[in-house]
Amino acid sequence: MMTDPTTAKQRHLRLLYHVVAFLVVAIWGSTFVFTKLLLLSGFTPAQIFTLRFLIAYAMLLAFCLWRGIRWFSDTWKDELLMLGLGVSGGSLYFLAENGAMNYTTTTNTSLIVCLCPLFASALIGFFYKSQRLNRTQLIGTLMAAAGVVVVVMNGHFVLHLSPIGDTLAFIACLCWAVYSLLMIPANAKYDTVFITRKVFFYGLLSMIPYYIYYPGLNVHLLFEHTSLLWNLLFLGCVASTMCFLAWNWTMKKLGAVVVTNYVYFNPVTTILFAWLLLSEPITLFFLIGTVLILVGMYLSDKHKHSNTMRKIRRASENDLPRILELIDFGRQKMRAMGNMDQWTHGNPRREVLLQDIEKGNSYIVEDDGEAVATFAFVEGPDVTYQHIYEGQWLDEPTVDGNVQTNYWVVHRMASAPEAHGIFKTVLDYCFSRTPNIRIDTHRQNTHMRRALEKYGFHYCGIIYLLDGAERLAYQRCLTR
């Protein structure tokens, strides 16, 4: 059993991420007021969605053009992933949710859609074993779901079933669950602004078939009633642009399951705004349901790694397909963080990884039996470390740069996007076997450089690989 102690700074950051996720849900819960005003003025739900996303896309496009835009994903498969995000989190979700209310009650729609964290947890857990809920988290999410039922039903425990309407609401529920699932590989490869801009773009693009049958946006209404323009700007600039950016960002930081659970708060924030703005009463059922949601959310955020059996073992040839997949995850993360020059042209190659395995230098990190990370741990001397420039090693270098002391080297570290704390886990294990470790990394790999310095490594100088490529060299020696 291996666990990582959480520093005060990390706890504060985690609290910030939770606060941001809650604020996003709170803002989304308030949008019913602004949306209803637009509906009463003659806009259709589809028109409101389209205008919101047009404003949001225009804002992000302008920002990206100013900062330097990236138009396409790395591969056509990744572009299809962005299309899936735009449909599941945009057009199809919105049309299904609003279409449901044409056939069934608002209560039914709200209840079904707000239970999407249950389906998201199940769906993500099916594809990512390491993201499956432990017993405490499962009890927490079920308790929060029960709280949603109490809040939405408000003492009237009779549902008027409508096959068409309830099916559409369930489709909307599944759409958001799929969106949460697709955000995991997207966040592993691309930055939040790029992903969010793509969500808006494909959300709009996928609405074109709808407008073939139902043309028109009723834009003239905005000029006839300028107060509507401010409502629409709030929905486009704040509820869409800022909230989608913040939501996708917190997903990257906290994980899809934890953030999606905040959907449970949606009916709570909606009723609070109705109380503040429309003077609707707060009932005992609302208070009981809110307490259930709060306690359930607390339990569902109990760090899974506290009950996760993490172990490190030597890799075998049977692990090679998974190692290649993990290496690709690492490569994608580098590209997402602006490191375009490391691990290029198929490096590290399959032959090198297989050689690591054959020599007993390749290792696998497992969470509950699932391989979530890989690294090579090699005993020195390393031929590329024989000469170091613009600096020196920590452990007794000779005049020509050759080193006589024993050291080990960590190479080719990569992990799955859903795994956390891997860097510390790997290095804690390595330092349990030797007090002297060296690592090199690319100059553009700023994330790795910061992590090395935070762990206590010292920058020593520049080394060159066999192909002449430059690398920055680091070392930590516990005996000094």
C-alpha positions, 0 to 999 in steps of 0.5 A, spaced: 500 500 500 503 506 497 500 513 499 502 520 497 501 525 503 498 531 501 501 538 502 498 544 505 499 547 498 496 541 494 490 541 499 489 549 498 489 548 490 484 542 491 479 546 495 480 552 489 478 547 484 472 544 488 470 552 489 470 553 481 466 547 480 461 549 485 461 556 482 460 553 475 454 549 477 451 555 481 451 559 475 448 554 470 443 553 475 441 561 475 441 561 467 434 558 467 431 565 469 435 568 463 433 563 458 426 563 460 426 571 459 428 569 452 423 564 451 418 568 453 420 574 448 419 569 442 426 565 442 426 557 441 431 553 445 435 551 439 436 559 437 438 560 444 443 555 444 446 557 437 446 564 439 450 562 446 455 558 442 456 563 437 458 568 442 462 563 446 466 561 439 467 568 437 470 570 443 475 564 444 477 564 436 479 572 437 483 570 443 486 564 440 488 568 433 491 573 438 495 568 442 497 564 436 491 559 433 492 551 433 486 549 428 486 542 428 488 536 432 494 532 431 490 526 428 483 525 425 481 520 430 483 526 435 478 531 431 473 526 431 474 526 439 473 533 439 466 532 434 464 527 439 465 532 445 461 538 441 455 533 440 455 530 447 456 536 451 453 541 446 448 540 440 445 533 442 445 534 449 441 541 449 436 538 444 434 532 448 434 536 454 429 541 451 425 536 447 424 532 453 420 538 456 415 538 450 413 531 452 414 530 460 414 535 466 420 539 468 420 535 474 421 528 470 427 532 466 430 535 472 430 529 476 433 524 470 438 529 467 441 531 474 442 523 476 447 523 470 453 523 475 451 516 476 451 514 469 458 517 468 461 514 474 459 507 471 461 509 464 468 511 466 469 506 471 467 501 465 473 504 461 478 506 466 479 501 472 483 506 476 477 511 476 472 506 479 469 508 485 471 505 492 465 503 497 465 510 501 465 514 494 459 509 492 455 510 498 457 518 497 454 518 490 448 514 492 447 519 497 447 525 493 443 522 488 438 520 493 438 528 495 437 530 488 430 526 488 428 529 495 430 536 492 426 535 485 420 531 488 419 536 494 415 532 497 410 530 491 413 522 490 409 521 484 412 521 477 407 522 471 411 517 466 412 519 459 415 514 454 418 520 449 419 525 454 423 521 459 427 517 453 429 524 451 431 526 458 435 520 459 439 521 452 441 528 455 443 524 461 447 519 457 450 525 453 453 529 459 456 522 461 459 521 455 462 528 455 465 526 461 468 520 459 471 523 452 474 529 456 479 524 459 483 522 453 482 530 450 485 533 457 491 528 456 493 531 450 490 538 449 490 544 453 483 547 456 482 553 451 483 548 445 478 543 447 473 548 449 473 552 442 472 545 439 466 544 443 463 550 441 465 549 434 462 542 433 456 544 437 454 549 432 456 545 426 452 539 428 446 544 429 446 545 421 441 539 420 436 542 425 436 549 421 435 546 415 428 544 417 427 550 422 431 556 419 432 562 422 435 565 429 430 571 430 436 576 431 431 582 430 428 581 437 435 583 440 434 590 437 427 590 438 428 589 446 435 591 448 435 588 455 434 581 451 441 582 449 444 583 456 441 576 457 444 573 451 451 576 453 451 573 460 449 566 457 454 567 451 460 570 455 459 567 462 455 561 462 458 558 456 465 561 455 467 562 462 463 556 465 465 551 459 473 553 460 472 553 468 469 546 467 473 543 463 479 546 467 477 543 473 476 536 470 483 536 468 485 537 475 480 533 479 478 528 474 471 527 470 468 523 476 469 528 481 467 534 477 461 531 474 458 529 481 457 537 482 451 536 477 448 534 483 448 541 486 444 543 480 437 543 482 439 546 489 442 552 486 436 553 481 431 553 487 436 558 491 435 563 485 428 562 485 428 563 492 432 569 491 429 572 485 422 569 484 420 569 492 419 561 491 419 558 498 424 554 501 421 547 504 423 542 509 424 537 503 429 542 500 433 542 506 433 535 507 435 533 500 441 539 500 444 536 507 444 529 503 447 532 497 453 535 501 454 529 505 454 525 499 459 529 495 464 529 501 464 522 501 464 521 494 471 526 494 474 521 499 481 520 495 481 514 492 488 512 492 487 512 500 484 505 498 488 503 492 493 498 492 499 501 488 505 496 487 511 496 482 513 490 478 518 488 473 515 488 466 514 482 461 514 482 454 506 481 455 506 488 458 509 491 451 502 493 448 500 497 454 507 500 455 507 502 448 500 505 450 503 509 456 508 512 452 504 514 447 500 518 453 506 521 455 508 523 448 501 526 447 502 530 454 508 533 452 505 536 446 499 538 450 504 542 454 508 545 448 514 540 448 514 538 440 521 536 440 521 530 445 519 523 443 519 524 436 520 520 430 517 514 433 522 514 439 522 511 444 522 505 439 519 499 440 526 495 440 528 500 445 522 498 450 523 491 448 531 491 450 529 494 457 524 488 458 529 483 456 535 486 461 530 487 467 530 494 467 523 496 465 518 497 470 510 497 471 506 501 476 499 498 478 493 501 481 489 495 483 492 490 478 491 495 472 498 498 469 498 505 469 505 507 468 511 505 466 519 507 467 526 504 466 531 504 471 538 502 469 544 502 473 550 506 471 554 508 468 550 511 462 555 512 456 551 519 455 553 521 462 560 520 461 561 528 459 557 533 462 558 541 459 557 547 462 556 544 469 558 538 473 555 532 477 554 532 484 558 526 486 566 527 485 567 528 477 574 528 475 577 533 470 575 530 464 568 529 466 568 522 468 565 519 474 567 514 478 561 513 483 555 508 482 549 511 480 542 509 477 538 512 471 531 513 470 528 513 463 522 513 459 517 515 465 510 515 462 503 514 465 495 514 464 492 520 464 487 518 470 493 516 474 496 521 479 502 521 484 506 517 479 512 521 479 513 521 486 511 514 487 516 512 482 522 516 485 520 514 492 521 507 489 528 508 486 531 512 492 529 506 496 534 502 492 539 507 491 541 514 494 544 516 487 540 518 481 540 522 475 535 524 470 535 528 463 530 531 460 528 536 454 529 543 455 522 544 453 519 539 458 518 545 463 513 540 467 518 535 468 524 540 470 519 543 475 517 536 478 525 534 478 526 541 482 521 540 487 523 533 488 530 535 490 534 534 484 539 539 482 540 542 475 548 539 473 549 541 466 548 539 459 549 532 456 548 530 449 545 523 446 548 519 442 544 522 436 547 529 438 540 531 441 541 536 447 538 534 454 538 538 461 541 533 466 539 533 473 541 529 479 539 528 486 545 524 491 542 523 498 549 521 501 551 529 499 
